């Protein structure tokens, strides 16, 4: 079999593989069709209303520029109907890729501060979640994350929404946005409150800063999983700690290149992470903005890690293990992956 034929066969295997995704942003998952529809619905935005123009718009100079573009798309989500539409369509795109379970990172502060009533926001995402499960076979859960660039006021509001108005699908509490100039320890009281309410801790850390940010996330925020953790590979002691304590990394290879967190895919540290025994999961982050999807990210990881179809299936099971799905749900999804791989 030629290399191209083998790659084609692996691509087909990945396309049909049942999958879970743990690091994917709500607004950042809006497809060009949906972004263009929202832009047309709310004229006057900097976001193009032509889907064909979005590829250029989603070309980022650096991480700061990515945040600016991301927030311009956030600004298109202006009422509960927009929220519901976006959420269900994200699930539809996931279903097309055989994603069975996803923990979607939602930033409610970005919507409530723009005037969407908090209870209407909660009702919209929950209505979409229930419809996605019944109509598409996709189970969604929420991670409410603090937009770090908005400061402690956003942390206070996110904690209030998560703890006081906790929707049924909420399982975790996170921290996103830029890391430079936004130290993790200042958010400890809010993570303490969320964890006391039974939510899991899943902050971003070490994406555009060094390993010390990951240490801060673990020591100060009680991180149970790390969003990105790219720079962890520069600290052997940190990799050893992550492996020993089974703290998974949510790795997003194409995202890291698009935001210039890593220069090239060949330089991506995912192999060093895996070789150190760290539980690595593969994710998209903001797929349409980065011109990717979960199938593509699995193909990228397979190439970087030199995996065959059984290795790819094992990678898919990592995401199940690292998820906050209940034990029976984990067992069912892992068994589905095993059966698919065995029948291939």
Secondary structure, 3 states (H helix, E strand, C coil): CCHHHHHHHHHHHHHHCCEEEEEEECHHHCCHHHHHHHHHHCCCCCCCCCHHHHHHHCCCCCHHHHHHHHHHHHCCCCCHHHHHHHHHHHHHHHHHCCEEEEEEEECHHHHHCCCCCHHHHHHHHHHHHHHHHHHHCCEEEEEEEEEHHHHHHHHHHHHHHHHHCCCCCEEEEEEECCCCCCCHHHHHHHHHHHHHCCCEECCEECCCCCHHHHHHHHHHHCCCEEEECHHHHHCHHHHHHHHHCCCEEEECHHHHHHCCCCCCHHHCCHHHHHHCCCCEEECCECCHHHCCCHHHHHHHHHHHHCCCHHHHHHHHHHHHHHCCCCHHHHHHHHHHHHHHHHHC
